[in-house]
């Protein structure tokens, strides 16, 4: 097979997703590490694109929240935006079929690509939906959250919106970063391409029209403080200040 395009945390940002697909080269399969929906203005469109690619997809905490009507249990800094966009954008755009699709997604995918074995989750193998594997975690804690990792296996995770690569006692861990909402101060869409023959992980970033996404939110009539918070997230690629009045 050719390369494996790895995407995560699209978050309703179809503009960023299209930019990634136009930029990426040398792949013939797609793996999505969850969170197609919430925050962005186009969750339905993003979902249609992913299904049209025939991608393998694992369920993220925001996909799970939309499908099952539960809290997403995301970080406090953006929970207020998550709740509002899920109720006022995501659930208004998605059909019953869309929600059934999200509910049907597995929380873990194991792939044997011949020379390369992969385990893909949104959070961590120990807690696929909600755990955050931050790049600065100490080795011992990372080992515990990987759930007795298998040497030689490449573990793929999302959820933190941070692009990183770690090697731990012969076990490799990679996060492709976020397509639709990076949190590392770089607003460019992030993704990775894996070459199964060599096992290499290539990280990429691509610029897209962030102002167009903000304009779409404005056209949809998103009120303050939600509009300002979402614009900050997209333009600054970091969590916005908490609103001065209750959201």
C-alpha positions, 0 to 999 in steps of 0.5 A: 500500500501507499501512505496512510493519511492520518487526521484528527480533531477536524471539529466541523472545519471543512475549510481546513479539511479541504486544504489538507486533502489538497496539500497531502501527497503520497497516500491511498488510505485515510485514518481519522482519530476522532472528533469530526464535529463541534466548534466549527461551522460545518460538521455535516460537510466535514462528515460527508467528506470523511465518509466520501473518502472511505476513511477508517474512523475512531470515535472521539469524545465530541462525536460520542457526546453528539451521538449519545447526548452526553457531556463531552468531558473536554477541558474547562477552557473550551467546555463552554464553547463546546456545549454551545456549538454542539447544541446550536450548530452540530445537532442542528446540522446532523441528521439521524443517519449522521448521529447513528454513524457517529454512534457506530464508530469504534473507540479503537482500531488495530491495523496490521500493515505488514511491516507496521502494526498500528493502534489508533484511539482518540485519547489513550488505549487506557481511556480511548475517549477522554484521556489526554496524552500530553507530550510532556508526560513523564515516561512512567505515566505515559507507559501506564496510560498506554496500557502495557504497550506492545514493543514495535507497535505505533500508537496513534492518538489525538485529543490534545490538538498537539502534534508530537512524536515520542519513543518509549522503550521501543514503543512509538507514539504519534499525534498528527495534531488537529486539522480544524483547531490546533492548540499550539499557537500555529493556526495552520491545519495539521496532519501526518502521513505514515509510510508502512514500508519504512514505518516513518511518520511525516508531520505536515502543516498547511495554511488555510483561509481562517478568516473565511471560517470566522466569516461563516460563523458570523453569517450563521449569526453566532452571538457573543461571547461565542463568536469571539471565543471561536474566532480566537481559537481558530486565529490564535490556535489557543484557548480563548480567555473565559468570557466576562459574563456567564456563557 
